[in-house]
């Protein structure tokens, strides 16, 4: 009951364009809903959205990392270190990972400042070509807007081959 009131207050404040004040109510709702992991994760997602809205990208990254740990821990189908999350927890993990990658691209932390778990996340999506016959890749930076209002630059890349210019597929 108390968590529902906190969510209602947070929604009202966010509706009045006061995400910085709404954040504390969403966080309180998440704390109260800790025993119900899906509701807790939903409330934490609202906290992260407010952080993005107030341009606290580092804070949003921390919240999404916390959400990923919680979804991994509480959504496991069996006990043990190799257990995988099931159902809605998989969707939450995917959302967290995509948003964390976007936030890391936006923040561009230095190697000295990046947390190990964030470095591992970026390593999963980074690749380098070490072959000598690889052609140069030209990138054009394009700004897109994420559903949470986060502006993110992405690169549209093309590769020059012996046959001509090959553009990367637009996603």
Secondary structure, DSSP 8 states (H G I E B T S, - for coil): -HHHHHHHHHHHHHHTT-HHHHHHHHHHHHHHTTTSHHHHHHHHHHHHHHHHHTT-HHHHHHHHHHHHHHHHHHSBSSSSTT--B-THHHHHHHHHHHHHHHHHHHH---TTTS-HHHHHHHHHH------TT---EEEEEEEEE-TTS-EEEEEEEEEEETTEEEE----
